């Protein structure tokens, strides 16, 4: 294309618009300089140069703000509108380039060079025109925004450059791309550019069509599902099923989203909900899935209570709820203090061990109160099935989660105080070993990923404070016992029982039986008599039952009008409770031959045993009665062998075993008894019977014996000493190795009992036998 001529013409900047040569279109002009430029053109030869602004936001563009190449146009018509705007009809003539820029104060003028379009065309031009028309026709069919008349008008164009310009003007491309076509002076290059642009627009249209079809299909599917759901609602309504599952699904979805589940659990719940929606309500599986979803929703996943560890407040609560138990309270407070400093519950699991009725469960409840935590209790007594702990698999009919997950549901938070009551009562059979399942629950290194067979998803138990209770530690498996820190709670002394009854049990029973302190008064001497003659226990449950009996009888007296006020004293206790059920302790009233008082440890605390030995003519046969266990029988045989080996020193006939049968009996024959701690008691009773020396009635003893007469340490000293105190004994003989355990005995008991530490049976006999014992 050759330059045609140079001209100086007015400039009209365009915003967001572009004019190609041979195009005819209307323009609305409102800017002052633009209006002046139009008027100047109308005065001269009606020629004006149109070029586009690079930035449409500029009101008064300079030379840098305009494209260099634009279109020389001729003003065909100009009309002033009422609003001051001028509407002008222009016709594009030639491409032109700005050579220089002139500011004429009222308008801009430019010195331009125009370019002429070639009139001839070669074979390549014809091929390009044909391709351009073919692509344009395909585009029109896809677009449907350009009329067929437009295509017909383009077909008749002979000039290749003009055809490219007209087609480009109808394409919905950006202004910058249109400007690039305008600036392409070479016709072949321009046609190639237009062909590429059409191809690109065709691809965009094809993609839009695919997206549209996909959206349409999706909408049709959604509309179909909506229609079917509406039909289902109508059918369910006719069947009396109200809204069926639709409302229920929405409710369950909201609950799942608000349950605070971990992401993997939430995905599982939503997946099960989708299954539930598709399964018919009449199907048995529907109820199974619904029950599973309900469990996932109701188990606490993130809800927790804030710990309020105030040691002084906790100590006050423990003292209010429990009298005595000083060492136990101290250990609990130490535990809480460590939790406050570390802000972590990883550590030993507490196990409160002791006889029934000493306050283990209520102590755990008090710990929960002092921590401001929820409290949940699970009884493990009689649990034989491992599924009771881990849950049943959902394939079984009536499957449920285990007691741990059930307890968490009751607690409602992820950090409750969880009481595992009577953990020593679990046993195993063909259904599994529940104590082994408890290992994962109570292991701080494992319980953050506890697996329940029913829930299937892992559950975090690491924030739970577990407290176990047990009566007998010997029945707890070693690995399970290893995971717990044992806090031993022994029985109460008589004085402590009187305090507990007066301050806690009696007021409680007075209230429950509709009485008041003004109506019923029980004096301390009466309470002490009830403790001694009407109860025999380590705890205070029997005491509470006796107080309930007194309150009921008082209520009858008051209602019948016999009296308005009742005072229970030591003298009239029998009127309310009847004759004494027990003799005060088991101490003998006088020194006896062949009867020794032993101290035993039972599941209800300590107790005294009167071990009797009698001799009868015979051949040295040893008879043991009293329902003794194997260990206790072996202790009797060891004592018998020791006495036979020491006949000379003890002043016993060397051939006594050939002349006498020896019968050792432990009274209360219906009660099973076992353990090695009666060894020295049996030896003392044997020596007494064989030598004829009496045994001091105020002496109790405990200790294991060897064949050489050594005295070995025993367990349960505190409980045994309390039973000795309760029985009225004033001297207790115990192994020297148990000296450290004396500190565990309440001070009030230590002050009233003389402790004799021995390491050999000879020392036992010196203190136990009357008249100095062995000579």
C-alpha positions in Angstrom: 0.0 0.0 0.0 1.5 3.4 -1.0 1.1 6.8 0.7 -1.4 8.9 -1.0 -1.0 12.5 0.3 -0.4 14.7 3.3 -3.2 16.7 4.9 -3.8 19.0 7.9 -7.2 18.3 9.3 -9.1 18.7 12.6 -8.8 15.9 15.1 -11.8 14.1 16.8 -10.7 11.7 19.6 -13.0 8.7 20.1 -13.7 6.9 23.4 -14.4 3.1 23.2 -15.1 3.3 19.5 -13.2 2.7 16.2 -14.0 3.5 12.6 -12.7 1.4 9.7 -12.4 2.9 6.1 -15.6 2.6 4.0 -17.7 2.3 7.3 -20.6 4.7 7.7 -21.9 5.3 11.3 -23.4 7.8 13.6 -21.4 9.5 16.4 -22.6 11.6 19.4 -20.1 14.3 20.2 -20.2 16.3 23.4 -16.7 17.5 24.3 -16.1 21.2 23.6 -12.9 20.7 21.6 -14.5 17.9 19.6 -17.5 20.1 18.8 -15.1 22.9 17.6 -13.2 20.4 15.5 -16.4 19.3 13.8 -17.5 22.9 13.1 -14.0 23.6 11.6 -14.4 20.6 9.3 -17.9 21.7 8.2 -16.5 25.1 7.3 -13.6 23.6 5.3 -13.9 20.5 3.2 -15.9 18.3 5.6 -12.8 16.1 6.3 -11.9 15.1 9.9 -9.4 12.6 11.4 -10.8 10.0 13.8 -8.5 8.1 16.2 -9.2 6.2 19.4 -8.0 7.1 23.0 -5.9 4.5 24.8 -7.7 5.3 28.0 -11.4 6.2 27.8 -11.4 7.8 31.3 -9.4 10.9 30.0 -11.6 13.9 29.1 -8.9 16.1 27.4 -6.4 13.7 25.7 -3.0 14.8 24.6 -0.9 13.4 21.8 0.5 10.6 24.0 -3.0 9.4 24.9 -4.0 8.7 21.3 -3.2 5.9 18.8 -1.1 7.2 15.9 -3.0 5.4 13.2 -6.7 6.2 12.7 -9.2 6.9 9.9 -9.7 9.9 7.7 -13.4 10.4 7.5 -15.9 12.7 5.7 -18.7 14.3 7.7 -21.9 13.5 5.8 -24.4 15.1 8.2 -24.5 17.0 11.5 -27.4 17.6 13.8 -27.6 19.5 17.1 -29.6 17.7 19.8 -31.7 19.6 22.5 -29.2 18.5 25.3 -26.3 20.2 23.6 -24.8 17.1 22.1 -24.1 16.9 18.3 -25.1 13.8 16.4 -22.9 13.4 13.3 -22.9 10.9 10.4 -19.4 10.1 9.2 -18.0 7.9 6.4 -14.5 6.3 6.6 -12.2 7.1 3.7 -8.6 6.0 4.3 -6.2 4.7 6.9 -4.0 7.6 8.1 -1.1 8.2 10.4 -0.4 11.3 12.5 2.8 13.0 11.4 2.5 16.0 13.7 0.1 17.4 16.3 -1.1 21.1 16.4 -2.9 22.8 19.2 -5.3 25.4 17.7 -6.5 26.6 21.2 -10.2 25.7 20.5 -9.5 22.3 18.9 -6.6 20.0 17.9 -5.4 19.7 14.3 -3.1 17.0 13.0 -0.8 16.6 10.0 -1.6 13.2 8.6 -0.4 10.9 5.9 -3.1 8.7 4.2 -2.7 5.2 2.8 -4.4 4.0 -0.4 -5.9 0.5 -0.7 -4.7 -1.6 -3.7 -7.4 -2.2 -6.3 -5.8 -5.3 -7.8 -5.7 -8.8 -6.3 -3.7 -11.9 -7.0 -4.4 -15.6 -6.5 -3.3 -15.6 -2.9 -5.6 -12.7 -2.1 -8.5 -14.6 -3.7 -7.7 -17.7 -1.6 -7.5 -15.7 1.6 -10.8 -13.9 0.8 -12.5 -17.3 0.1 -11.1 -18.7 3.4 -12.1 -15.6 5.3 -15.7 -15.8 3.9 -16.0 -19.5 4.7 -14.8 -19.0 8.3 -17.1 -16.0 8.7 -20.1 -18.0 7.5 -19.3 -20.8 10.0 -18.9 -18.2 12.7 -22.3 -16.6 11.9 -24.0 -20.0 12.1 -22.5 -20.6 15.6 -23.0 -17.1 16.9 -26.6 -16.4 15.6 -26.0 -12.7 16.6 -25.1 -11.6 13.0 -27.8 -11.7 10.4 -27.7 -13.5 7.1 -28.0 -10.1 5.3 -24.7 -9.0 6.8 -23.0 -12.1 5.3 -24.7 -11.4 1.9 -23.4 -7.8 1.9 -19.9 -9.0 2.7 -19.9 -11.6 -0.1 -20.4 -8.9 -2.7 -17.3 -7.0 -1.7 -14.5 -7.2 -4.3 -11.7 -5.5 -2.5 -9.8 -7.8 -0.1 -8.7 -5.0 2.3 -12.3 -3.7 2.5 -13.7 -7.2 3.1 -11.2 -7.7 6.0 -12.2 -4.4 7.6 -16.0 -5.0 7.3 -15.7 -8.5 8.8 -13.4 -7.2 11.6 -16.0 -4.5 12.4 -18.7 -7.2 13.0 -16.6 -9.4 15.3 -17.1 -9.1 19.1 -13.5 -8.6 19.9 -11.7 -6.1 22.2 -11.0 -2.6 21.0 -7.2 -3.2 21.2 -7.5 -6.1 18.8 -9.6 -4.0 16.4 -6.9 -1.3 16.6 -4.2 -3.9 15.7 -6.2 -4.8 12.5 -6.6 -1.1 11.7 -2.8 -0.6 12.1 -2.0 -3.5 9.8 -1.4 -1.7 6.4 -0.5 -4.9 4.5 -3.7 -6.4 3.1 -2.5 -10.1 3.1 -1.2 -9.8 6.7 -4.5 -8.1 7.7 -6.6 -11.0 6.1 -4.5 -13.6 7.9 -5.0 -11.7 11.2 -8.8 -11.6 10.6 -8.9 -15.4 9.8 -7.0 -16.1 13.0 -9.4 -13.9 15.0 -12.4 -15.7 13.5 -10.9 -19.1 14.3 -10.3 -18.0 17.9 -13.9 -16.7 18.3 -15.2 -19.9 16.8 -13.4 -21.9 19.5 -14.7 -19.6 22.2 -18.3 -20.1 20.8 -17.9 -23.9 20.7 -16.7 -23.9 24.3 -19.6 -21.6 25.4 -22.0 -24.0 23.6 -20.6 -27.0 25.5 -20.8 -25.1 28.8 -24.3 -24.1 28.0 -25.3 -27.6 27.1 -23.7 -28.9 30.3 -25.5 -26.3 32.4 -28.7 -27.1 30.6 -28.4 -30.8 31.3 -27.6 -30.0 35.0 -30.6 -27.7 35.2 -32.8 -30.4 33.6 -31.5 -33.0 36.0 -32.1 -30.6 38.9 -35.6 -29.8 37.7 -36.2 -33.6 37.2 -35.0 -34.3 40.8 -37.1 -31.5 42.1 -40.2 -32.8 40.3 -39.6 -36.3 41.5 -39.1 -35.1 45.1 -42.3 -33.1 44.9 -44.0 -36.3 43.7 -42.5 -38.3 46.5 -43.7 -35.7 49.0 -47.2 -35.9 47.6 -47.2 -39.7 47.8 -45.7 -39.7 51.3 -48.3 -37.2 52.4 -51.1 -39.4 51.0 -49.6 -42.3 52.9 -49.6 -40.3 56.1 -45.8 -40.0 56.3 -46.0 -36.2 56.5 -42.8 -34.9 54.8 -41.0 -38.3 54.8 -37.3 -38.1 55.0 -36.9 -34.7 53.3 -37.3 -32.6 56.4 -35.4 -35.2 58.4 -32.4 -35.2 56.0 -32.2 -31.4 56.2 -32.3 -31.5 60.0 -29.7 -34.2 60.2 -27.4 -32.4 57.8 -27.5 -29.3 60.0 -26.8 -31.3 63.1 -23.8 -33.0 61.4 -22.4 -29.6 60.3 -22.9 -28.2 63.8 -21.5 -31.2 65.8 -17.9 -30.0 65.6 -16.7 -33.4 64.2 -13.2 -33.8 62.7 -13.3 -33.6 58.9 -12.9 -37.3 58.3 -15.7 -38.1 60.7 -18.0 -35.5 59.1 -17.3 -37.0 55.7 -18.3 -40.4 57.0 -21.5 -39.0 58.6 -22.5 -37.2 55.3 -21.8 -40.4 53.3 -24.0 -42.5 55.7 -26.7 -39.8 55.5 -26.6 -40.0 51.7 -27.1 -43.8 52.0 -29.9 -43.2 54.5 -31.7 -40.9 52.1 -31.7 -43.6 49.3 -32.7 -46.6 51.5 -36.5 -47.1 51.8 -37.9 -46.3 55.3 -39.4 -49.7 55.5 -36.0 -51.4 55.2 -34.3 -52.7 58.3 -31.1 -51.1 57.2 -32.7 -47.6 57.3 -33.1 -47.8 61.1 -29.5 -49.1 61.5 -28.0 -46.2 59.5 -30.2 -43.7 61.3 -29.1 -45.0 64.7 -25.4 -44.8 63.7 -25.8 -41.2 62.4 -27.5 -40.2 65.7 -24.6 -41.6 67.7 -22.1 -39.7 65.6 -24.0 -36.5 66.2 -24.6 -36.9 69.9 -21.1 -37.9 70.9 -19.1 -34.8 72.0 -16.3 -34.2 69.5 -15.1 -30.7 70.5 -17.4 -29.3 73.2 -15.5 -29.0 76.5 -15.7 -27.3 79.9 -13.0 -24.9 81.1 -11.0 -26.3 84.0 -11.2 -24.2 87.1 -8.3 -25.6 89.2 -8.2 -23.7 92.5 -6.3 -25.7 95.1 -7.8 -23.9 98.1 -11.3 -24.2 96.7 -10.7 -27.9 95.8 -9.4 -28.6 99.4 -12.5 -26.9 100.8 -14.8 -29.0 98.7 -13.0 -32.2 99.6 -13.1 -31.4 103.3 -16.8 -30.5 103.2 -17.7 -33.8 101.4 -15.4 -36.2 103.3 -14.2 -36.4 106.9 -10.7 -37.9 107.4 -8.9 -39.4 104.5 -6.2 -36.8 104.9 -3.5 -38.6 102.9 -5.9 -39.4 100.1 -7.0 -35.7 99.9 -3.4 -34.6 99.9 -2.6 -36.9 97.0 -5.6 -35.7 95.0 -4.6 -32.0 95.6 -1.1 -32.8 94.5 -2.5 -34.4 91.3 -4.6 -31.3 90.6 -1.7 -29.0 91.3 0.4 -30.8 88.7 -2.4 -30.6 86.2 -2.6 -26.8 86.7 1.2 -26.4 86.2 1.4 -28.7 83.1 -2.0 -28.0 81.7 -2.0 -31.6 80.5 -3.7 -34.7 81.7 -1.0 -37.1 80.4 0.1 -39.0 83.5 -1.0 -41.7 85.9 -4.7 -42.7 86.0 -5.9 -42.6 89.6 -7.2 -45.8 91.1 -9.0 -45.4 94.5 -8.6 -48.8 96.2 -10.4 -49.7 99.4 -13.3 -51.6 101.0 -16.9 -50.8 100.1 -18.5 -47.8 101.7 -15.4 -45.7 102.4 -16.3 -43.0 99.9 -14.4 -43.9 96.7 -17.2 -42.9 94.3 -18.2 -39.8 96.2 -14.5 -38.8 96.3 -14.4 -39.0 92.5 -17.5 -36.9 92.3 -16.0 -34.3 94.6 -12.9 -34.1 92.3 -15.2 -33.4 89.3 -16.9 -30.6 91.3 -13.6 -29.1 92.3 -12.4 -29.1 88.7 -15.7 -27.7 87.4 -16.0 -30.7 85.1 -18.9 -33.0 84.1 -19.0 -36.3 86.0 -19.9 -39.6 84.5 -19.9 -43.1 86.2 -19.7 -46.5 84.5 -20.0 -49.6 86.6 -17.8 -52.4 85.4 -19.0 -55.0 87.9 -19.8 -58.3 86.2 -18.5 -57.2 82.7 -17.4 -60.3 80.9 -17.7 -59.3 77.2 -15.0 -57.3 75.5 -17.8 -55.7 73.4 -19.0 -54.0 76.5 -15.9 -51.8 76.3 -15.2 -51.7 72.6 -18.7 -51.9 71.3 -20.4 -54.3 68.9 -19.8 -54.3 65.1 -22.7 -52.8 63.2 -23.2 -56.1 61.3 -24.9 -57.5 64.5 -28.6 -57.0 65.3 -29.0 -54.5 68.1 -25.3 -53.4 68.0 -24.4 -50.5 70.3 -21.2 -48.6 71.2 -19.2 -49.8 74.2 -19.6 -48.3 77.7 -16.8 -45.8 77.2 -18.5 -44.1 74.2 -21.9 -44.4 76.0 -20.3 -42.6 79.0 -18.9 -39.9 76.8 -22.4 -39.3 75.3 -23.8 -38.9 78.8 -21.0 -36.6 79.8 -21.6 -34.3 76.8 -18.0 -32.9 76.8 -14.6 -34.3 75.7 -13.0 -33.6 79.1 -15.2 -35.1 81.9 -14.2 -36.9 85.0 -14.9 -40.5 84.1 -15.3 -42.9 86.9 -14.6 -46.6 86.1 -16.3 -48.1 89.1 -15.4 -51.6 90.4 -12.7 -52.2 87.8 -11.6 -55.2 89.8 -14.9 -57.0 89.2 -14.3 -57.5 85.4 -13.7 -61.1 84.4 -13.1 -62.9 81.1 -14.7 -65.8 79.3 -15.2 -67.1 75.7 -16.5 -63.6 74.7 -13.2 -61.9 75.2 -11.1 -60.2 77.9 -12.6 -56.8 78.7 -9.6 -55.9 81.0 -7.4 -56.1 77.9 -9.7 -53.7 76.1 -9.3 -51.3 79.0 -5.6 -51.1 78.4 -6.1 -48.9 75.4 -8.6 -46.7 77.3 -6.2 -46.1 80.2 -2.9 -45.7 78.3 -2.2 -42.0 77.8 0.0 -42.9 74.8 -2.8 -44.7 73.0 -6.2 -43.3 74.1 -6.1 -40.3 71.8 -6.9 -42.8 69.0 -9.4 -45.0 70.8 -11.2 -47.3 68.4 -14.8 -48.4 69.1 -16.1 -51.3 66.9 -19.5 -49.6 66.4 -18.3 -46.0 65.8 -15.4 -47.2 63.7 -13.9 -43.8 63.5 -11.1 -43.0 66.1 -12.1 -41.1 69.2 -9.9 -38.9 71.3 -10.0 -39.8 75.0 -6.7 -38.0 76.0 -8.6 -35.1 77.6 -10.7 -37.3 79.9 -9.7 -37.6 83.5 -10.1 -41.3 84.3 -10.6 -42.4 88.0 -11.0 -46.1 88.7 -12.2 -47.7 92.0 -11.4 -51.2 93.2 -12.0 -53.3 96.4 -9.4 -55.9 95.7 -6.2 -55.1 93.7 -5.2 -58.7 93.5 -7.9 -59.5 90.9 -6.7 -56.7 88.5 -4.4 -58.0 85.8 -0.8 -56.7 86.1 -0.7 -54.7 82.8 -3.9 -52.9 83.7 -2.7 -52.2 87.2 0.6 -50.9 85.8 -1.3 -48.1 84.0 -2.9 -46.8 87.3 -1.5 -45.0 90.3 -3.0 -46.7 93.4 -4.4 -44.5 96.2 -5.4 -46.7 99.1 -8.4 -45.7 101.1 -8.5 -47.8 104.3 -11.5 -48.1 106.7 -12.6 -45.4 109.1 -11.8 -45.4 112.8 -14.7 -45.5 115.3 -14.2 -41.8 116.0 -14.3 -40.9 112.3 -17.4 -43.0 111.8 -19.1 -41.1 114.7 -18.1 -37.7 113.1 -19.3 -38.8 109.6 -22.6 -40.1 110.9 -23.2 -36.9 113.0 -22.3 -34.4 110.3 -23.4 -36.1 107.1 -25.4 -39.3 107.3 -27.8 -38.4 110.1 -28.8 -34.9 108.7 -29.3 -36.6 105.3 -31.6 -39.2 106.7 -33.5 -36.7 108.9 -34.3 -34.7 105.8 -35.3 -37.7 103.7 -37.6 -39.0 106.3 -39.4 -35.7 106.8 -38.0 -34.9 110.2 -36.0 -32.0 111.6 -33.2 -31.5 114.1 -35.7 -30.3 116.6 -37.7 -33.5 116.4 -34.8 -36.1 116.5 -31.5 -35.9 118.3 -28.9 -38.7 118.5 -26.2 -38.3 121.0 -22.5 -39.2 120.4 -22.5 -42.1 122.9 -25.5 -43.6 121.1 -23.7 -43.3 117.8 -20.6 -45.0 119.2 -22.7 -47.8 120.5 -24.3 -48.3 117.1 -20.8 -48.3 115.5 -19.6 -51.0 117.9 -22.6 -53.3 118.3 -24.7 -52.8 115.2 -22.2 -52.6 112.4 -19.0 -54.3 111.3 -17.6 -52.7 108.3 -14.8 -50.5 107.0 -17.1 -47.9 105.5 -20.3 -46.3 106.7 -23.1 -47.8 104.6 -24.4 -50.0 107.4 -24.3 -46.9 109.7 -26.5 -45.0 107.2 -29.0 -47.9 107.2 -29.1 -47.9 111.0 -29.7 -44.1 111.0 -32.5 -44.6 108.5 -34.1 -47.2 110.8 -33.9 -44.8 113.8 -35.5 -42.0 111.6 -38.3 -44.3 110.4 -39.2 -45.4 114.0 -39.0 -41.7 115.1 -41.4 -40.7 112.4 -43.9 -43.4 113.5 -43.6 -42.2 117.1 -44.2 -38.5 116.1 -47.1 -39.3 113.8 -48.8 -41.5 116.3 -48.7 -38.7 118.8 -46.6 -40.6 121.5 -43.9 -37.9 121.6 -43.1 -34.6 119.8 -39.4 -34.9 120.3 -37.1 -38.0 120.4 -33.6 -38.2 122.0 -31.6 -41.3 121.3 -29.0 -42.2 123.9 -26.7 -45.1 124.7 -29.4 -46.5 127.0 -32.4 -46.5 124.6 -30.6 -47.5 121.4 -32.0 -51.0 121.7 -35.6 -49.7 121.6 -34.9 -48.5 118.0 -32.4 -51.1 116.7 -33.2 -54.2 118.8 -30.6 -56.4 120.4 -26.9 -55.8 119.4 -26.0 -57.7 116.3 -22.2 -58.0 117.1 -20.1 -58.4 120.1 -17.8 -55.4 120.7 -14.8 -56.5 118.7 -13.4 -60.1 119.2 -11.0 -59.6 122.1 -11.3 -62.3 124.9 -12.4 -61.3 128.3 -9.5 -63.3 129.9 -6.2 -64.8 129.1 -6.7 -68.3 127.5 -4.5 -71.2 126.5 -4.4 -72.1 122.8 -6.4 -69.1 121.6 -4.5 -66.3 119.8 -5.9 -63.2 118.3 -4.8 -62.7 114.7 -5.4 -59.6 112.4 -6.7 -60.2 108.9 -7.4 -58.1 105.9 -10.7 -58.7 104.1 -12.6 -57.0 101.3 -14.6 -55.0 103.8 -11.5 -53.8 105.7 -9.6 -55.3 108.6 -10.9 -57.9 111.0 -9.8 -60.0 114.0 -9.4 -63.8 113.9 -9.5 -66.0 117.0 -7.2 -68.9 116.1 -7.8 -71.9 118.3 -5.6 -74.9 118.9 -6.7 -78.1 120.7 -4.7 -81.3 121.5 -6.2 -84.7 121.6 -4.6 -88.2 121.9 -3.5 -89.5 118.6 -0.6 -90.1 116.2 0.5 -86.5 115.5 -2.1 -85.8 112.8 -2.5 -82.0 111.9 -6.1 -81.1 111.2 -7.0 -77.7 109.7 -10.6 -76.4 109.7 -12.4 -73.1 109.1 -12.5 -73.0 105.2 -8.9 -72.1 104.8 -7.2 -71.3 101.5 -4.1 -73.1 100.3 -1.7 -70.3 101.4 -3.2 -70.3 104.9 -2.9 -74.1 105.2 0.8 -73.9 104.2 1.3 -71.3 106.9 -0.2 -73.7 109.5 2.1 -76.5 108.3 5.2 -74.1 108.5 4.2 -73.1 112.0 3.8 -76.7 113.0 7.2 -77.7 111.5 8.9 -74.7 113.3 7.4 -75.8 116.7 8.6 -79.4 116.2 12.1 -78.1 115.4 12.2 -76.0 118.6 10.7 -78.4 121.1 13.9 -78.3 123.4 14.0 -74.5 123.5 10.3 -74.2 124.0 10.1 -76.8 126.8 7.9 -79.1 124.8 7.9 -82.9 124.8 10.1 -84.1 121.9 7.6 -86.9 121.1 4.4 -84.8 121.3 3.6 -85.5 117.6 3.5 -89.2 118.4 1.1 -88.7 121.3 -1.3 -86.0 120.2 -3.3 -85.0 117.2 -3.2 -81.2 116.7 -6.4 -79.4 115.5 -6.2 -75.8 114.4 -9.5 -74.0 113.8 -10.3 -70.5 112.6 -13.9 -69.6 113.7 -16.6 -68.4 111.2 -16.0 -71.5 109.2 -18.4 -70.4 106.5 -16.2 -67.5 105.5 -13.3 -68.3 103.1 -10.0 -67.2 104.6 -6.5 -67.1 102.9 -3.2 -65.4 103.2 0.2 -65.9 104.9 -0.2 -63.3 107.6 -1.6 -65.7 110.3 1.7 -67.6 110.4 3.0 -66.2 113.7 -0.6 -66.3 115.2 -0.8 -70.1 114.6 2.7 -70.7 115.9 1.8 -68.7 119.1 -1.4 -70.7 119.6 0.4 -74.0 119.1 3.1 -73.1 121.6 0.5 -72.0 124.1 -1.5 -75.2 123.7 1.6 -77.4 124.0 3.2 -75.6 127.0 0.0 -74.7 128.8 0.9 -71.0 129.0 -1.9 -68.6 128.4 -1.9 -65.9 125.7 -2.4 -62.2 126.7 -6.0 -61.2 125.8 -5.0 -57.6 124.9 -2.5 -58.7 122.2 -3.2 -59.0 118.5 -0.6 -60.1 115.9 0.1 -60.4 112.2 3.1 -61.7 110.3 4.3 -64.4 108.0 6.5 -67.2 109.4 9.3 -69.2 107.9 10.6 -72.6 108.9 13.5 -71.0 110.8 11.2 -68.7 112.7 11.8 -65.5 110.8 8.9 -63.0 110.6 8.2 -61.6 107.2 6.3 -58.4 106.3 2.6 -58.4 105.4 0.1 -56.0 103.7 -2.9 -54.1 104.9 -1.4 -53.0 108.2 -3.6 -49.9 108.5 -6.9 -51.9 108.1 -5.7 -54.6 110.4 -4.7 -52.1 113.1 -8.1 -50.4 112.8 -9.8 -53.7 113.4 -7.5 -54.3 116.5 -8.5 -50.9 117.8 -12.1 -51.6 117.2 -11.8 -54.9 119.0 -10.3 -53.3 122.1 -6.8 -54.6 121.7 -4.0 -52.5 123.2 -0.9 -54.2 121.9 -0.2 -55.2 118.3 2.8 -57.4 117.3 3.9 -56.8 113.7 7.0 -57.5 111.5 9.9 -55.1 111.9 9.9 -54.6 108.1 6.4 -53.0 108.4 7.7 -50.2 110.6 7.4 -47.6 107.8 3.6 -48.4 107.4 2.8 -47.3 111.0 2.8 -43.7 109.7 -0.3 -44.5 107.6 -2.3 -45.3 110.7 -4.4 -42.4 112.1 -2.8 -40.6 115.0 -5.8 -41.2 117.3 -5.3 -45.0 116.9 -1.5 -44.9 117.3 -1.9 -43.1 120.6 -4.0 -45.9 122.0 -2.1 -49.0 120.7 1.4 -50.2 121.6 3.2 -51.5 118.5 5.8 -54.2 119.0 8.2 -54.7 116.1 9.6 -58.3 115.8 11.8 -60.1 113.4 11.7 -63.6 115.0 9.0 -65.8 116.5 10.9 -65.9 119.8 10.2 -62.2 120.3 6.6 -62.8 119.5 6.3 -65.4 122.2 8.0 -63.2 124.8 5.4 -60.5 124.3 2.3 -62.7 123.7 2.6 -65.4 126.4 1.8 -64.7 130.0 4.6 -64.8 132.6 7.3 -63.8 130.2 6.5 -66.5 127.7 9.5 -68.7 126.9 11.9 -69.5 129.7 
